[in-house]
Amino acid sequence: MFKEKEKSPDSAADRIPSLWILTWPIFIEMFLQFLLGTADTLMVSRISDDAVAVVGISTQLFNAMTILFMTVAGGAGVLIAQKLGARRPEEARTIAVMAAKISVIIGLAMSALLFFGAEPIARLMQLEEKLIPLAVTYISIVGGGMVLTAAMAILSTAVRNTGNTRSPMYIAIGMNVIHLVLNYGFIFGEFGLPAWGLTGVAVSTLVSRLLGTLVLAYVFLHAFHRRIGWADLGLFDRPLFREVLKIGWPMGVNMASWVFSQLLLFSFVAMLGAAELAARTYMNTLESFCFILGNSLAMAAQIRVAHLYGAGLRKEANSSAFRALWIGLALVMMNALLLYALGGRILPLFTTDGTIIAIGISLLGLNLALQPFKMLNMAMNGALTAIGDTRYMMLIGLFSIWLVATGLGYYLSIPMGLGIHGIYIAMISDELIRGVLMLRRWRLLQQPAPVHQRTESLMV
């Protein structure tokens, strides 16, 4: 697995951008996405709290549907970074092309399912009857464009893992500006656009993603040592694709566990009432502020660790992983404390409903406990993913996510009567258990033989 190499003047550590250089474009991109989500929520709240609830639970559904193509994108991203670190650029290029083709095919299938099956899917999510028409409209339009989400996921992942984190950032800036302008126009009937309400928000999302996909495709075609062209559409390397799946399928199972768990938790919240569902949606937006920089650090560390792993530089990989963890913990806690102090003033910006505001304020304290454990998870998850140890994460995820987050969440919230607070307690417990176990795993894998040799069978 980790095989130490002597550093040379042109070592991988020198060639790979630093953690900071990788992090800041990812942070700006994610921060813009956060602003986009916040602006979306604020604008949609001007339509109604029901519309906010629909957007919130629909987003969880879309996250669940992305798992199949994210399995391919995730495995491909890790291998692209590893191959480039090992100075095998042709293999990295081939992996990127294969992953792009397969992700788009999967995305087309998802688009058809969501467009034609919007109503039965909306009813499966346990929504109140009054929310069904809104959900059908939103799911059919935004979900019908799932192929664009698939394309953006693989294209941005491939570009990022070459070390170019700036291009996706610039594209995100353009997308955000277009989306916000169209949102405002469609919701309020400005700029000569019709006042379409939630339908307009869905159309705005679709248009901005289409434009973003086209620009990302151009960057992707020029991201490697040789330009990708039409002749490359037939590229397929079976051994390399097996490597992608070897890393990717456990990532997919783990991602599926988390996303479907979140979807079920949202369904439990929906069973508690529309006010609780709206409050959870608003809190999701506010909580994103807490971990956005920490998550950017974790993503950048994953790219750097994968490059270093490909070059066989063990100490540098370990150092990058822990640097991201400690810095991330400090930033996440600072942001969580800021949200705790100001949350009561921020929530009224989203809604005037006193019940929803009260529920949101009551969750701010629990968020203080949730965020540091989430950061621990993100950092260690990224580090283990970078070296290909995805099966271990899958196994602990299957145990903790389903038994603790979902099972305990249902028991505490409904039979025990703790409501949405019970769900938060279960989420905190899940993040703590997984974070500690992954930290232990990472430290174990840094030990020299014979411990290292006993775990090598689990690695790529």
N, C-alpha and C positions, 0 to 999 in steps of 0.2 A: 504494500500500500504506500505509505510514506517512505520514500527512499531518499535519504539525505544526499545532496550533491554539494560539491565545493562551489562557492560563488566565484565568478569571474568578473572582469570589468564590464562585460555585457550580459550580466546575469538577469534572470527573470525579474528579480526584485527591482533591478534598475529600469528594465523595459516597461514594467507594468505601472500605470499611473498610481499615484498614492491614494490612500483611503479618502482623503479630503477631496482630491480632484475628481474621484469617482462619485463621491457623495453629493456634492453641492448641486450638480445638474439634476440628479435623481430627486433631491429634496425640493428643488424649485418645481420640477414636474409634478411631484406628488402634492406640493402645497397648492399649486394651481388647480389640481384635481379636487383638492379639499375646498378651495374657494368656489370652484364650479359646483360641487355638491352642496355647499352652504347657500350659494346664490340660488341654486335650483330649489332647495328646500324653502328658502325665504320667498321666492317668487310663487312657488306652488302653494305655499300657505296663504297667499292672497286669493287663491281660487277657493280653497276650503281645507279644513283639517282632514276631511275624508280623502281628498286628493293626495295629501301628504302620506296618509296611511297606505294608500294604494301604491305610491311610488316606493315607499319603504319596503313593503313585503315583495313587490315585484322585483326590486333590486336583488333581494335574497334569492328569488327564483332564478334570475339571470346568472347570478354567481354560481348557482348549482349547475346550470346548464353548460357553463364554461369548462367543466372539469375534464371532459374528454379531450378537447384540443389543448388545454393547459397541461395535461399529462405529457403530450408530445412536446409542447413548447418548453416546459420545465426541464425535461431530460435533455433536449437539444441544447438549451442555453448552457447548462453545466458542461456538457461535452465540448461545445464550441470554445468556451473559455479554457478548458483543459487542453484541447488540441492546439490552440494558439500558444498556450504556455509552453507546450512541448515542442513548439516550432513545427507543427504539421498543418499548415494553413489550408492545404487542398482538402484534407479530411473535414476540417471545420466548415469549409464552404459547401461541401457535399451534404453534410448534416443539416445545414441551414436550408438548403433547397428542398430536401426531402421533407423536413418538418413543415415548411411553408405549404407545400402541396397538400399534405395530409390534413393539416389544420383547417385549410380552406374547405376541403371536402366535408369534413365533420361540421364546420360552421354552416354550410349550405343545408345539411340535414336538420340541424337545430332550428334554422330559420323557418323551414317548412313546417316543422312540428309546432312551433310557437305561433306562427301566423294562422294556421288552420285549426289549431286546437286551443285557442285562447280561452274560450268560455269554460270547457270542462276543466282546464288547468286552474282557472280562477276559482272554480267551485271546490276543487281539491284542497285549496289553501285555507279552507274554513273561514272565508270572508263573510261578513254580514251581507245580507241580500242587497242592501242599498249601495254597497261598494262594487258589486259585480259588474255593472255596465262600465264604470270607470276603469276597472281592472282589465276588462276585455279589450277596450280601446288601447290602453297603454301597452299591454302585453303583445297585442297583435302588431303594433307599429314598431316599437323598440325591439321586441323579440324577433320580429321578422327580419331585422337587420343584424341578427346574431353572426352572420358570416363576416360582417365588418369587424365585430369584436374579435372573432377568431383571427382574422388577418392582422389586426393591430397587435394582438397579443404575441403572435409568433414573430412578426417583423420587428417590433420594438425589443423583444427579448434577444433576438439574434444580434441586432445592432448594438444593444447595451453590452452584451457579453464579449464583443470585440474590444471593449474598452471605450467605445464612443457613447458616452452617456449624455452628451450635449444635444445631439440631433433630436432624440425623442423629447428633450426638454423644449427646444424651440418649436417643435410641432405641437406640443401640448399648449404652449402659449397661444399659438394661432387658433387651435381648436377652441380653447376657452373663450377667446374674444368673440369668435363667430357664434358659439353656442349661447353666450350671454346676450348678445345683441338679438339673435333670433328668438330666444326665450322671452325677452322683454317685449319684442314686437308681437309675438303670437299671443302672449297672455293679456297684454293691455291694448292690443290693436294699434300699435304704433308703426311708423315707417311704411305705411301703406299696406301692412300685413293684416289679415283677418284675426279677430280676437277668438282664437280657437280653444283657449283654456288648456286643459290637460292634453288634449290632442295636439295642440301647438307645441307643447313641451316635448312630446314624443317625436314630432317631426323635426324639431330643432336638434334633438339628440342624434337622430338618424343622419341629418345633413352634415353636422359637424364631424361625425365619425367617418362618413364617406370621404370628405375632404382630407381628414387626417390620414386615412388609409392610403389614399393616392400619393401623398407626399412621403409617407413612410416607405411605400413600395419603391419609390425612386431612390431613397437613401439606401435601402436594403440591396438594391441591384448593384450599388457601388461600394458596399461595405467590406468586401474582401479583396484579396490581392489580384483577382481576375474578375472583371465585370460579369454579373450573372445575366444570361441572355435566354432567348426562346429555346435554343438548342439544349439548355440545361433542364428543361421540363421533364425530360426522360431520365434524369439522373436517379439512380436507386442502387444503394450499396447495402446488401442484406446484412453483413456483419456489423456495419456501422449503425444500421437501424436497430439491430438487436441491442447494441450498446445503449442507444437512446431509450429503448423500452425497459432495459434492465434498471436504469435509473428512474425513468419516468413513471412506470406503472405503480410502484409503491408511493410515489409522490401523488399520483392521481387518486389512489385509494385514500391516502391521508387527507388530501384536499376534499375528496368527496365526503369523508367522515365529518370534517369540520363544517363544510358548507351546508350539507343536509341537516346537520345538527342545528346550525343557525336557522335554517328554514323551519325546522320543527319548533325551535324555541320561539320564533316569530309567530308560529301558529298557536303556540300556547298563550302568547301575549294577546293574540287576536281573540282567543276564547275568553280572555279577561275583559275585553271591551275595546271599542274604537279609541277611547281616550288613552288607554294604556299603550295601544299600538302606535298612536301618534307620538306619545311621549318617548317611546323607545326609538322611533325614527329620528326625532329631534336629538336625543342623546347620542345616537350613532354618529350624527354629524358633529356634535361637540367633542365626542371622544376621539374622533379622527385627529383633532388638533393636538391631543396629548401625545400620540405616538408617531406622528408623521415624520419628524426628524429622526427618531430612533429607528423607524422602519427603513428610512433612506440609508442610514448607516449600515443596517443589517444587510440590505440588498447590495450595497457597494462592497461590503466585506465578503459577501458570497462570491462576487465576481473576482475580487483580488485573491481570495483563498483558492478558488478553482484554478486560476492562472498559476499560482505558486505551487499548488499540488501537481499540476501538469508538469512543472519544471522540477519537482522533487524537493522543494525547499520547505522543510517541515517547520523549523523554528519561526520563519517569517509568517507562515500561514497561521500558526498558533497565536502569534503576537497580534496579527491583524484581527483575528476573531475576538480576542479578549479586549482589544482596544475599542472595538465597536460596541461591545457589551457594556463596558464601564461608562463610556461617554454617553451611550444611549440611555442607560439607567438614570444618570444625572439629569439629562434633558427631559426625559419623560416625567420624572417626579416633579421637576420645576413646572412643567406645563400642567400637570394634574393639579398641583396646588393652586396655580393661577386660575384654572377652571373652577375649582372648588370655591375660590374667593369671589369670582365674578359671575358664576353660573346663574345665580338668582337674578342678575341684571340682564344677562344675555337671552335667557329663555323667553321673556316677554317680547323680544324682537320677532320671534317666530309665530307666536300665537297669543291671543287675548283670553283664551280659555283657562280659567283659574284652576280647574281640576288637572289639566295637562301640565301646567306650570308647576303645581305642587308635587305631582308625581316625579317630574324631572329633577326638581330641587332635592327631593328625598333620595335620589340615586347618586348625587354628586359625591357623597362620602364613600360609598361603595366603589366608585370609580377610582378613588385614591388607592385602594387595595388592588384593584384589577390591573392598572397600567404597568407597574414594575414587573409583575409576573408575565404579562404579555410581552414586555421588552425582552426578558430573559428567554422566552420562547422564540421570539423572532431572531435574536442573535444566534442562538445555538442551532435553531432550525436551518438558518442560512449556512452556518459553518459545516454542519453535517451533510447538507445537500451538496455543498461545493466539492466534497471529497467522495460523493456517491453513496454515502451510508444512509440510503433512504428507507431500506426495509425496517431498520430499527425504529425510525420515526413512525412508520406505518403501524407497527405492532403496538407501540405505546399509545398511539393515537386511537386505534380501534378500542383499546381498553378504556382510556380516560375520557375521550370525547363522548362515547356512547353511554358508558356507565355513570360517569360523574357529571359532565355538562348536561347531557340530555336526560338521562334517567333521574338523577338527583334534582335537576331543574324542574322536571314535571312533578316529582313528588313534593318538593318544597313549595312550588307555586300554586298547585291546585289542591291535592289532598290535604296538605298541611296548611293551606290558606295564606301563605306568605306573599302570594301574588308575584308581581314583577321583581320584588326584592329577593324572593327565593331563587329566581332565575339568575340574578346577579351573583348570589352566593355560590351557586353551582358553577358559574363561569369562572369565578375567582379560584375555586378549588381545582378546576380542570387545568387552568393556566399554570398554577403552582406545581401540580404533580408532573405535568409534562415538562415544564421548564427545568425542574430539579433533575429529572431523569435524563434529559438531554445534556445538561451540563456535566453530569456524572459520566455519561457515555463519551463526550468529547475529551474529557480529562483522561479517561481510560485509554482512548486511542492515541494519546500523545506519549504514552509510556513506551519504553523500549521493549524489545523482545525479552521474554517469551509472551508477555501479555498481548503485544501487538500481533504476533503470529496467530494467536488463538482467535483473533477477531478478523483476520484478513479474509476469511471465507465469506464475510458479509459485504465486502467492499467490491467496488468495480475493479 
